[in-house]
Amino acid sequence: MKTILITSLLFAVSSPAAQFLVTFDTTAILGNSGAVEIQFNPAVFPGAYQPGAVTVTAFELGAGSLGSISSGPDGGASGTLPGPLVILNSDFYNGVVYNVTTFGSSASLLVDFTGLAYTASGQTDLTTFSVTLIGSSSITAVADLLGDSQLDVSFSDPGVNFSEVPEPATFALMALGLAAAVALRRRS
């Protein structure tokens, strides 16, 4: 009984990850030049929205080539790609636009969401994170932060995937819980 109690407690302490891997199939704009626009904006400004931040890291264009900043950073955006690029939802428009010399066949980035815009429950005025790859056509990833550590990615274009990435602390707590269970098992 002690084993089950301790293991359950350690698993309960580990919180869900707020980091996501976002991947794009960019074969439709392969070889095109264009732009990448990244935004993190509240639904209403000024208004009663929850504060939050997004951190973009590990931005890659596959075999493509990222150019210089075309516009921004604006509002609550700071940093550069490939990252870290930190954007707060502190103004009406918060983002940055980069030139792209050439798009490869894929693109990817890691995204960390923090703050009440991601975690608070009962939100009505949502914050939206979006990444648009603009070539001869555009491909957009959209994540509405619903609160309660939930995202709505249903408005993203086909070929865009959001995958949750467990935090290293989650694995450490799981290992600690298993080690404690084994230790208690050996004692009894």
C-alpha positions in Angstrom: 0.0 0.0 0.0 2.9 2.4 0.8 4.4 1.7 -2.6 1.2 2.6 -4.4 0.7 5.7 -2.3 4.3 7.0 -2.8 4.4 6.2 -6.5 1.0 7.9 -7.1 2.1 11.0 -5.2 5.3 11.3 -7.2 3.4 10.9 -10.5 0.9 13.5 -9.4 3.6 16.0 -8.6 4.9 15.9 -12.2 3.0 18.5 -14.2 2.1 18.3 -17.9 4.7 19.8 -20.2 4.1 23.2 -21.7 6.6 22.6 -24.5 5.5 21.6 -28.0 7.3 20.6 -31.2 5.7 22.2 -34.2 6.4 20.7 -37.6 5.5 21.9 -41.0 5.4 20.0 -44.3 6.6 22.7 -46.7 6.8 20.8 -49.9 4.2 23.2 -51.4 6.7 26.1 -51.1 9.9 24.1 -51.6 12.6 26.3 -53.2 10.5 29.5 -52.8 11.8 32.6 -51.2 9.5 34.4 -48.8 9.0 35.2 -45.1 8.3 33.7 -41.7 5.9 35.7 -39.5 5.6 34.7 -35.8 2.9 36.4 -33.6 1.5 36.0 -30.0 -1.4 38.3 -29.6 -4.3 38.8 -27.1 -7.9 38.6 -28.6 -8.6 42.1 -27.2 -6.3 44.9 -26.4 -6.6 46.8 -24.2 -8.9 44.4 -22.3 -9.3 41.8 -19.7 -6.9 39.1 -21.1 -4.5 36.9 -19.2 -0.8 37.7 -19.4 1.4 35.1 -21.0 4.6 34.4 -22.9 5.8 32.1 -25.6 9.5 31.1 -26.2 10.5 29.8 -29.6 13.7 27.8 -29.8 15.3 25.4 -32.3 13.8 27.0 -35.3 14.8 25.1 -38.5 13.9 25.3 -42.2 15.2 21.9 -43.1 17.5 22.4 -46.1 16.2 26.0 -46.4 17.8 29.2 -45.4 16.6 32.0 -43.0 17.5 35.5 -43.9 17.5 38.8 -41.9 14.6 40.4 -39.9 12.2 42.1 -42.2 10.0 43.7 -39.6 10.1 44.0 -35.8 10.5 42.7 -33.3 7.3 44.5 -32.3 5.4 44.8 -29.1 6.5 42.3 -26.5 8.9 40.4 -28.8 12.6 40.1 -28.1 15.4 37.8 -29.2 16.2 36.2 -32.6 15.7 33.0 -34.5 16.8 30.2 -34.3 16.1 31.1 -30.7 15.4 32.0 -28.1 12.7 34.4 -29.3 10.5 35.4 -26.5 7.1 37.1 -27.2 4.8 38.5 -24.5 1.1 39.1 -25.3 1.6 42.6 -23.9 0.4 44.7 -26.9 -2.1 44.5 -29.8 0.6 43.2 -32.1 3.5 41.2 -30.7 5.8 39.5 -33.3 8.5 39.5 -35.8 8.9 38.8 -39.5 12.0 37.2 -41.1 13.0 37.0 -44.7 13.5 33.5 -46.0 16.1 33.0 -48.8 14.8 29.5 -49.6 12.3 27.1 -48.1 13.3 23.5 -47.7 10.8 20.6 -47.6 10.1 20.9 -43.9 10.3 23.4 -41.0 10.2 22.9 -37.2 10.4 24.8 -33.9 10.0 24.2 -30.2 7.5 26.3 -28.4 7.2 26.9 -24.6 4.0 28.5 -23.3 4.0 30.1 -19.8 1.8 32.4 -17.8 -1.9 32.7 -17.1 -2.8 32.9 -20.8 -1.9 29.2 -20.9 -2.8 27.9 -17.4 -5.8 30.0 -16.0 -9.2 28.4 -16.3 -12.4 30.0 -17.5 -10.9 32.3 -20.1 -13.1 34.1 -22.6 -10.6 36.4 -24.3 -8.0 34.0 -25.7 -4.4 34.6 -26.7 -3.3 33.3 -30.1 0.1 32.0 -31.2 0.7 31.8 -34.9 3.5 31.0 -37.3 3.0 31.7 -41.0 5.4 30.5 -43.7 4.9 32.7 -46.8 6.1 31.6 -50.2 4.1 31.2 -53.4 1.4 30.2 -51.0 1.3 30.2 -47.2 1.2 27.6 -44.5 0.0 28.6 -41.0 0.2 27.0 -37.6 -2.3 28.5 -35.1 -2.7 27.7 -31.4 -5.4 29.3 -29.3 -4.5 29.2 -25.6 -7.7 28.0 -24.0 -6.4 28.0 -20.4 -6.2 25.0 -18.1 -3.0 24.2 -20.0 -5.0 23.4 -23.2 -4.5 24.4 -26.8 -6.9 24.5 -29.8 -4.8 23.9 -32.9 -7.8 23.0 -35.2 -7.3 26.2 -37.3 -3.8 25.1 -38.4 -3.3 24.2 -42.1 -3.0 20.6 -43.1 0.6 19.4 -42.8 1.1 21.2 -39.5 1.5 19.2 -36.3 1.8 20.1 -32.7 3.3 17.4 -30.5 3.7 17.8 -26.7 7.3 17.3 -25.5 7.6 16.0 -21.9 9.9 18.1 -19.7 13.1 16.5 -18.4 11.7 17.0 -14.8 8.8 14.7 -15.7 11.1 11.9 -16.5 13.2 12.5 -13.4 10.1 12.4 -11.2 9.0 9.2 -12.9 12.4 7.6 -12.3 12.4 8.7 -8.7 8.9 7.3 -8.2 10.0 3.9 -9.7 13.2 3.9 -7.6 11.2 4.6 -4.4 8.7 1.8 -5.3 11.6 -0.7 -5.8 13.2 0.4 -2.6 10.0 0.0 -0.6 9.3 -3.3 -2.3 12.7 -4.7 -1.3 12.2 -3.5 2.4 9.0 -5.5 2.7 
